């Protein structure tokens, strides 16, 4: 290696003396004192190891190598000062991220505390950790929203949580427990956490009760209570987030599936059906299926016989029309994780975006790695993915999430949450920027090459995360319910971990019972200008509206950040000239989208928040096939969103703007149109004012309650305004 690449992209001659000087200077202020020999040895080792290398390394890559060698030496004190030196230099170079209007709005309104500067924010959320603050500044890793907003605020007496969401104990079949559950929801929402509950234990409508009513109004009737509670309690004027699920074996499942066909009901919750392999097999064979409930207090056994195929078709039709309920493949969730062979463990439900199956009281402590920042020589013919840097980032992220878990252990709203987190120590390390990564490498989302790359990344992440959890267990002990004999028998453990990883677990145990997930990352990915979660980019561009001084609407095109970056770099002015690997959510076949999720699910011990966006012309039969294929592919869950459905909140795109008048005439009786409707222009500001202090009801109003914009996107089970950054997942 003759040259290195400087930060400005130019080349300069490789210099051993510069490396030696940097290590020597770091040793001057170290606790152990100056070490010229170590400085010389490291500079010589790098020169020898990379002497025959034809490609050039960057300054950052050289410094990363120095950092690793220092950490491997017996002079951790010098490593510490070298890292601090790099952090100070990084702060000088990058005082803050380059925000556009939307990104700055998200940061200021969601995560910034009390007017703190960007540097103060970084220090607060990283707890002054130089290694984590470095990864955050580089946009390689970012904690989830509750950590970004709340970390450290308990020192000021704030009642906050670091967990984005929880699953609480399913309500038992009594009036007392039903209302106690509403109380738990309210308390958790007040701290800023979302909640998932399952209502399968509640007896169906018409069952006998031992009180004056004689017969119950049914499980579904109490959904409105929980939805109303969600709407009433929030933080900073934002409503809570709620997931309500029901088992397909419940006799009231048909009413559950239909509940949201009335757009006035259960408006503050996502809903999902927990389906079994037995039920899906009955659907394939068009068999009759028994939905059964036994009432313990009365001895009554209620059986409803349904045609499985017809019931599933009802579910599919409602998805086609209303984009709900979602589906949870419960047998896959139960049997494909590290805890699957522990008979004392069970999942009680999923969080509001469904990426985290959890036991009662379990919490989502989340952070995500931005894969697009690991591409070397992006947009070039020789673009590659830096797998070694990813390994390092995964290890750092697992340590950081465990630190946050310990720091926030006593901050959870409920005792059942504190107990569960102590027992199982779930963390959720995810990914974002998958679509951006592929574009930087010139790879089409959904192609065989993209699946091969994601398979490599997924396997690497899992093994590094498990090994790091084992190393933490070596130092601090395993999670309290850890049993090696159960973990080692799990299918997930056997099929996915390398031999050296398995040996480390056998030797040291695990600090965490759950490690990897893929959340939607709606707000944080938008804040740093990348695609969210597992999703492809939503659109190449969208239309944003402002008002001129004369109160006239002005429309202008805004390109998705990765599209703009590519067009600027390549000198392209027309998106029609973009290469074929620029694909969007609407022009990727559902088979490709499911195959991508299948690859990731193989290595994710939790689950994946996933929305398959489909065009308006998609048929009911297509939706049926999507769900069957998802089940056969081994996914744990998925939702679909059909553009223009009765709950439509999708972005205005340019093609639809051009055809707006014609479409409105044709579809007035089929769907509610939000597209540039002239009747709404004059009162849009007033609507925004009315909605601002109410709940976000994108499926009814189609406008953002913060700014009145119609630019609402649905990705990963979450909705986000592309004008002001308001998110419906808070």
N, C-alpha and C positions, 0 to 999 in steps of 0.2 A: 504494500500500500504506500504509494508515493505522496498522495494528496489527501487532504480532508476537505469536507464541504462545510463552509462557514454558514452562519444563520441567514445571511443574505443571499445564499445560493451560489456564491463564488467559491473558487477553489484556492487553497494555499498549501504549501509544502507541509507534510507531516513533521512535527517537531517533538522529539523525546524530551527536550529540555523544558518545554512548556508544561508537560505533564508533571515532570519532576518538581518544577517550581510550585505548581499548584498544590501538590501533596505536601511539600515542605512547608509552605505557608499555613496550610491547615494544621500541621503538627506544632507550629509555634505556639498557638493558643490552646493546645490540647492539655488535658490533665497529666498525661504521661510524659510530656515534653517532646522536644525535637527528635525526629528520626529520619536522618538523611538517607540511611541505608534502605529503608522501606520505600522512600520516594524514588530512589534509583532503581530498586528491584521492580517496582510496578511499571515505571516507564520502559524499562528494558523488556519486561514480559509482554507488554502490549506491542512493542515494536517487533519482537520475535514472532509472536503468535499471529500477527496480521501482516507480516512482511510479504508473503506470497499472494496476498489477496488482491485481485484485480479491481474489484469495486472500491469506491471511496466510502469511508464512514463519515458521518456528520460529527460536528463538535459535540452535540448532545449525546450521540452514541458512544463516543470516546469517553465522555464524562460518566456515562452510565456504567461503562466497563470499569473505570477507576473506582467508582462507588462500590460495585460488587466486589472487586478485589480487596478494597479496604475492609468491607464487612467480613470477608473471609479470613482476613488477617487477625492477629491477636491485638490489634490496635483499634478497637471500636471507638475509642475517644477521638481518634483522628478522623475516622469515618463520619462521626457526628459533626465535627467542625467543617469537614468538606461539604457535607449535605447542607449545612447552614449557610456556607459560603455560596453554594449554587442557588439556594433559595433567595438570598439577598440580591444576587445578580438578576435572578428571574423577576423579582419584584421591581427592580429598576427598569428592566426591559418591558415588563407587562404590568403597569400599574392597575389596569383593569381590563376585562374583556372588551372587545369592540362590540358594543350593543347597537342594534337598530332600535327603532321606536318601540316595536312590539317586545323585543327581548328586554329592553330596559324597563318597560312597564311591568313585565312579569317579575323581574328582580326586585323592583322598588315596592310593588304592591303585595307580593306574596312572601318574600324571603328576607328582605332588608328589615332590620330592627332599629327603630328610634333614630333614623337619620344616620346610621353608621356608614362609614366609608367602605369602599370595596375591600380594601386591605383589612379593615376591622372585621368585616363580615367573614373573610377568608379565615382569619385567626379564630373567630368565634366558632365557626362550623367545623374547623379542623382541630379545635382544642389546642391550638398552637403546635400541632405536629408538623414539622417541616416536610416530611415525606408525603403526607396526605395533602397538605396545602399545595405542594408541587404538582401532584396529580390533578388536583382540582383546577389550578391555574392553567395547566396544559389541556384542560377539558377531556382528560382521559378517564376520570372517575368523578362521579357526583352522587352524594347522598340523596335520598328521596326527600320530598317536600317538608315533612314534619321535622326532620333533622335540620334542614336548611333554615326553616323558620324559627324553630324552638330551642335549638341546642344552647344550653347555658342560661336560658331565661328563668329556670327554676331558682337560680341564685337571686333573682329579683322578686321572688315570691309568686311567680306566675304558675298557675296550674295548667301545665302543658304536658304533652307526651311526645316522645321521639318516634313513635310507631304510627305509620300511616293508617293502619286499620287492624281490626280484631275479628275473631269469631268468638261469640259468647255461647254459653251453655244453651242448647235448645230449650224453649219453654216446655215445661212439663204440662201434663193434661189436667190443669186446675186453674180456676179463675185467678187465684192468688199469684201463681207463677207466671201466668200470661201478663199480668200487669207489673209484676216485678221485672220482667224482661223489658218492658217499656221504660221502666226506671233506669235499668242498666244502659239501655240505648242512650237515653238523655244524658246520663253522666259521662259516657264515653264521648258522645258528640261534643259536649261542652269543653272537653280537653283537646278537641281537634282530630279525634280518631274516627274513621269509618267503621262500620260493623257488618258482619254477615251472620244471619241466623237461619236455622232450619226449623220449619213448623210441622214436620212429619209426625211428631208425637201428639199433636192435638187431634182429638176425635173429629170425625167428619160431621157435616151437617145432618141433623135429624137423629143423631145418637142420643141415647138417654143420659140425663144428668140428674144428680140427687139434690135438686133445688127447686125453687118455685117455677122455674122456666120449663122443667120436665124434659125439654129437648134442646140440644145445643144449636147455635147458629152456624157452627162449623169452623174449621181451621181458617178457611179463606176469609171469613168475615173479620178476623182479627188483623189481617194484613193492613187494613186501613188505619187501625190504631198505630201500628208501627210506622207506617208511612207518614202519618200526621205528626208523630213525635219527631221524626227525622226533619220534617219541614219547620218545626217550631224551634228546634235547638241547633245552633250553629256557632261558629267562631268567626269573628270579624265580619259578621253579616253574611257569611256563607253557610248554606245548609249542610247537614251531615250527608254522608254517603251510606247507603244501605243495600244489602243483598238479602233477598228472601228466597230460600230454596224449599222444594218439596220433593219427596220421593215419588217415583212413578207408581209405586205400589199402593199409594194412599187412595182411598175411594173417592176423594174429592179432587183428584188430579185434573179432571176435565175442567172444573170450575177455576182451578188455579191457572191452567193454560189460557183460559178465556178472560181472566180478570182485567187485562190491560187492553182489551178490545174496546173498552169504555175509557176514552181518553181523560175522563174526569176522575178515574179511580187509581189508587196506589201510584200517584204521580211522582213520589219522592223515593222510589226504590227500583233497583234492577231485580229481575226475577229469573230464576233458572230451575230447570227440572233435572233431578238426579235420576238418570236412567241406568239400568243394569244390562249386562250382556244377555241375560235371559229374556228381558223385554225386547231388545234389539233383534234377537234371534226370532222371537215371535212375530215381530214386524216383517222380517224377511219371509217367514213362512205363512204370514197372514193368519195367525192362530188367534184363538180367544185367550184372554189373559185375565187372571184374577187379581183385583186390587183389594187387599185385605187389611182390616184394622181390628185389633182386639182391645176392648176397653177393660183395663184392669179393675177399676172400681165397681163396675156393674156386671162384669163377666160377659158382656155382649160382644158378639163377633159379627162384624159388618163386612160383607163381601159384595163387591161390584164387579160383574163380568163385562169386560170390554173387548172389542176387536182391536188388537194391538196395532194393526195396519191403519185402521180408521183413526184411532187416537193419535198416532204419530202424524198422520196427514193433517189433523187439526193443528197440531203443534207446528208443522211445516207451513201451513196456510197462514197462521198467525204471525210467523216469522216473516213470511213474504209481505204481509200487510203492515205489521207493526214492529218488526225487528225484535220481538220478544215472544216467549222467554228464550234465554240462552239454554245451552245444554251442558250438563256435567256427566261425563262417562264415569260413573261412580266406582265401578269395579276396577277400572284402570287406576283411578286415584288411590284406591285402597291397597292395591297389590303392587304398585310400581313406585317404591320409595324405600329409604333406608330403614324405616320402622315397620315395614309390612309384616314381618314375622313376629312382632312383639304383641302377644295376645292381650296385654294390659293397656295397649295404646289404640286409640281410634280417632279418626277425624270426625269433627262435629259439623263442619260446613266449610264454606269458602268465603274469602273477603269480597268486598263489593265489585272488584274487577276480575275476580276469579283466578288470579295467578297464585294464590296461596291457600291450599287446603290446610286447615289447622284444627287442633283439638280445642275443646272448650277453654276459653281464655287465651288462646294463642294469639300472637301478635305478628304483624308484618313490619319487620325492621329492615328497610330496603336501601339499596344503593345500586347504581348501574355503571357499567363500563362502556365508554364510547368507543366502539370498535373502529370507527372511521379515523381515529387519531393514531392508529397503529399501522397505517399504510405508508410504506416508504416509496418515494418518488411517485406521488399520486398523479393520475391522469396521463402517465407516461407509458411507453411500451414495456418498460421493465418494472412496473409497479409490483411490489411484493408486500406481504403481510409479515410484520415483525412479531413472530410467535414468542420469542424470548422476552421481549418487553411486556407482552400480554401476561406471561407467566408471573413476572415480577409484580405487575399491577394487581393480578388476582390475589397474590399472597398479601400484599399491602391492604387490599380492600377487605379481606377476611379478618385481618387483625383489627382494622379500623371499625368494622361493624361489631366485632366483639367488644371493643372498647366502649362504643356507644351503648351497646346492650347493658354492660355493667353499670355505666354512668346513669342510665335511665331506668334501672331495675325497679326503683321505688317510685317512679313517676307515673306508672300506669294507673288509670282511673279506678279500677276495681281490684279487690283482693284476688278474685279468681284469675285475673290477668297476671298479677304479680306472681302468683303461685305457678301458673302454667309456664311463664317465661323462665322462671327459675328451674323448673323441672326439665324443660326440653331445649331451651336456648336456640330457637329457630332464628336464623338470619336468612335474608333473601338477596343474594347477589345476582344481578341481572345484566342485560346488555341493551344497548340502544345504538342507533347509527348503523344498523346492518345495511340498509339500502344505500347510505352514503359510502360506506366502505366498498360495496360492490361497484358502485359507479366510479369511484376513484381508481379501481383496479380494472375497469373496462369489462366487467362481468355482468351479464344479465341476471336480475333477480329471478330465481326459480329454475335457472338452467342447471345442467348436470355439474358444471364447474362451480357454480355457487353452492350447490349442495355439498360437494366435496370439501370446499373451503370451510363451510359452516360446521361440517362434521368434525373436521380437525380442530377448529376453535372450541366447539362444545366439549369434546373429549379432553382437550388440554385444560380448559377452565375447570371441569369437574375434578380431574385428578389433582390439579394444583390446589383447589379449594379444600378438598378432603385432606391432602397432606398437611396443609397449613393448619386446619382444624385439629389434626392429630398432634402437631407440634405445640399448639396452644394447650391442648389437653396434657401434654407431657409436663408443661410448666405449671398449669393451674388446676388440672384435674378435668375429668370428663363431665358431660352433663349428667345430672343426678340419676336419670332413669336409663343410663347407658348399659346395655348388655351385649357384649361382643358376640355371644352365641346366637343372638337374634339378628343383629346387624349383618353378620357374615353370611347368614343364610338367605338374605333378601336377594331377590332376582336382580334388583337394581345394582347392588354391590357386586354380585358375581359377574354380571355381563359387562359392566362399564369401567371397572377400576383396573389399572395396571397392577402387575404383581408387586412392584415396589410400594405402590400406594396401599395395597392390601396389607403388606407387611408392617407398614407404619401404623395402620389402624390397629392391627393385632398387638403391636408393641406398646402403643401409647393410648389407644382409645380415640374418642372424638369429643370435641368440645361442644359440637352443635348437632342436633338431630336432623336438621334440614338446612341446606346450604344455597342451592341455586333456584332461581325463578326467572321469569321475564315479565315484569310489570309493563303497563302501557307507557309510562314516562312522559305523559302528555305535556305537562308544564315544563319540566326540567329539560327535555329534549328540544322543545320549542325555544326555550331561553338560550340554549347554546347553538341553535340553528341547525339541528339535525333531525333525521327521521326517528320516530318513537318506537321503542320496543322491537318486536319482530316484524313490524309492518313495512311494506314498500313505501316509497314516497307517495303522498296523497295525490298530488297533481304537479305538473310542470310549472304551472302558474295559476294565479287566481286573480279575480277582480276585487280591488279594494275601493271603497267609496268614501269620499270626503265631501264636505260642503264648502262652497266658495263664499266669498264675502257677500255675494248677492243671494245667499240661501239656495243656490242651485246645486244639485248633486253633480259631483265630478267623479268620474270613474277612471281608474288607472290600473295597469297590469303590474302585479308583483310576482317575481319569480321565486320559486322555492330556493333556499340558500345554496344547496349543492348545484342546482341548475345554473344559477347566476354565476357561481364560482367557476364552473366549467366554461360557460359561454364567455366570460371575461378573459379567462386564460387562453382560450382558443380563438378569440376574436369573432365569435358567432353572434349575430344580431337577431336571428330568427329561430325560434324553437323548432321549427319544422326541419332544420338542418342538424338537429341533434342525432347522434348515433343510436343504433337500435337498442343498446343496453340501457337507455333511459326509458324505463317502463314505470307505470303508475298503478295505483290500487285498482283502477277501473279497467286497465287493459292487460292485467295478468289473469290467466285462466285459473279457476278455483283449484284445479288439480295441482298446478304449480305452487299455489299458496299453501295448500294442505301438505304437499311434500316438503316444503320448507319448514313448516311447523313440526312435521314428523321427525325430521333430522334433529331439530333442537330438543324436542320432547324426550328423545332418547337419553339425553344427558342432564335433563332437568328433573331433580327429585321432587320439586314442588310442582307448579304448573305454569301455564303461559296465558296471559291476558291477550285475547285474540279477537279481532273483528275482521271478517272477510267482507270487504265492500264489493257489492255486485251492481251492475247497471240496471236501470229501470226495466229493460226488456227481459230480464232473467225470468224464467218460468217457475211455477210452483214445483214442477218436476225437477228442475235444476236444483232448487233448494233442498228437496228430498234427497237427491243424489249427493249433495255437499255433505249433509249430516251423516249419511250412511258411509260415505268415503272417509269422513273424519273418524268415525267409530272403527272402521276396518284398519285405518292407518295407525291406530293406537294413541290418538290424541286424548287428552284428559278433559278438554272442554273447548268450546268455540261459540261465537255468535256470528250472525250475518247482519248486514245492513244494506238493504236495497235502495238505491238512489231513487228518490221520488216516492217512497212508500208513505203510508199515512202518518208516520212519525218522522218524516224527512227533516233533517237538519243539516244536510250536506251542503258543501260550498257551492256558491255560484261559480260555474266555470264559463269560459268564453263561448264555447259552442252553444250552451244553453241560453246565454244572453242573446245571441243572434237569433235563436229560434223561439224566443220567449213568447211573443204574441201568438204565434201559431200553436205552441204547446199549451198555452193557457186556455185557448179555445177548445182544444181537443181533450184536455185532462181536467177541466174544472170540476167535473163530477167524480173524478177518480182520486184526486189527491189535493191537499192543501198546498197552494203555491206561495212560495216566499220570494220568487225570483223577480227582483226589480219591479215589484208591484207598485204601480203609480198611485194607487189609493193609499198606500202606506207611507209614501214619501213625506207628506206634510205632517204626519203625526209620529214619525219614527222617534224623534227626540223625546216626545211625551211618553211614548211607550217605554223607552229606556228608563225614564225617571220612575214610571210606575213599577217597573220590574226590578229596579235596582235593589230595593229593600224587601223584595219577595223572593221566592224560590226560583231556581233556574229550571224552566220548563221548556227546553229546546224543542221537545216533540210537539208542543202545542203552539208556541209563539214564534219559533224559528228565528228569534232575535236574541242577541246577547243582553243580559240584564244590566251589564256595566256600561256598554257603549251604544247599544241599539243596532249593532252590525249584524248582517245576515251571514257573515262568514264563519259558520260553525262546522268544524270537521269532527268526524267520528273515527277514532283509531284505537285499537286495543281495548275496546269496551269503555272508552272515555271520550268526552267531548271537550273541545277547546275552541275558543274564539281566536281567529287569526288576525284580529285587529288589535285587541287589548290584552289578550292572554288569559281571559277568564276561563276557568275550567269547571266543568260540571262534576268532577270527581272529588271535589273538596267537601 
